[in-house]
Amino acid sequence: MIHEGHQVWLTGVSARAVLEDSLRDGFTELITTATSAQCDAILNELPATLDPAQIVMTSLDGQSLEDALRERGITIDAIAIGASDEVVDPFGGVSDLSEQNIRTISSPEDVFREAPIRLLVVARLIATTGFEPSRILNRMAYRDAGNILDVHSDSIRWGQSMNTLLLGDFVDRGLEWLESTRLLALILPEIAAMVGFHKSCSLHHKDIWDHTKIVTCKTERNLVVRWSALCHDIGKVWTRSVSKQGQVHFFRHEDHGALLFESIAHRFGLSQPLTDCVAYVIRNHSRVNLYQEDWTDSAVRRLIRQTEGHLNDLLAFSKADYTTKNTTRIRQMERSLEDIQRRITEIRAHDAKKPVLNKGVGVAIMEHFQLRPSRTVGDLKQLLAVTIDEGKLPERADDSVYLEWLVNQPEAVARITEAGGLVQP
């Protein structure tokens, strides 16, 4: 497309999505002849349906398109598609795409030394395509993994790469590649610490690294939920304790995990809104799992109120945060989540309705029947509300309509009299 004389191409993940529909994901990658400063204006005119946090736009900054694509390092990442659907493929990426091949443009022995950020490029390509790198590429990644620290100041690109990786359909493969090449320990030591952690305890507890990969894959493709899934148990490494009775505990691991994530977010240049939401979910990820079917509506309302703005993310996370193979336990958890979602929906819908009684009707009841503030006044208001719902009284009518109706209801009169009130015909 063209924007005020500047050409824009789809590239990377967006180009692959056009060429292979099964490789679609939530990110949009663009490259343009506009300067870096002009990119902001272009982004502001993109459709409102696109999330700015999931758009990566790169300026050519005076380079030719071919030179800019060469710098991407990997052939299937160095494809561009223009406004007329013309495909720019100077390095054979389309052929490698059809052959499911992750191949470097330059020699594998040089590719990560020329640009260490390509280590993360390969990781996100694995996560978004499911393709396997060659053995030589894996060996060179292991050898040169430490070079990623040479670009640690480029936090935005670290974050963009991890965001894309986490939204991939094969996120577990991307994470496993990071671990096998030593990259995980270098860029996410908090995550790497979970690998094999269960073996360091004489008492059995679950493999939290395996659990983390499974949960992250199961969650919906949402950055808040997937970052939360990846980091929700990182606090366990530092909070594990064993009681005298031989029980393993991880007290306060949620709070510590949220604290550790804030450091990760800074390191990866994540936006503040994303950071705040993920930290909240990690800190409170056990809240929804405490739900019992005997909770009162007041308890559910308290959950809604206390988690306002984050409840949907907490529910989405809880749907994935179990790795048991016990089918009975799975069905119990699914029923519990379905039940709380149903109740939340119903309560929200009920509470969103305009009150059927005018404000101040309680005062009118107390004055007319000479009642003190008490539960009886609430009971009378509830009786009126139920009768209105049944269609036997009008909504938001004058107080006199409701007072007259109460005087003529034996049940209401009995309650008023019992509470020491006065009923006049």
Secondary structure, DSSP 8 states (H G I E B T S, - for coil): -EETTEEEEEEHHHHHHHH-GGG--S-EEEEESS-HHHHHHHHHTS-TTS-GGGEEEEE-TT--HHHHHHTT-BGGGS-EE-TT--EE-TT-HHHHHHTTEE-BSS-HHHHHHH-TTHHHHHHHHHHHH--EE-HHHHHHHHHHGGGGGGGTT-HHHHHHHHHHHHTSTTHHHHHHHHHHTTHHHHH-HHHHTTTTGGGGSSS----HHHHHHHHHHHS-S-HHHHHHHHHTTTTHHHH-EE-TTS-EE-TTHHHHHHHHHHHHHHHTT--HHHHHHHHHHHHTTTTGGG--TT--HHHHHHHHHHTTTTHHHHHHHHTT------HHHHHHHHHHHHHHHHHHHHHHHHHHS--SS-TTHHHHHHHHHT--SSHHHHHHHHHHHHHHHTTSS-TT--HHHHHHHHHT-HHHHHHHHHTT-----
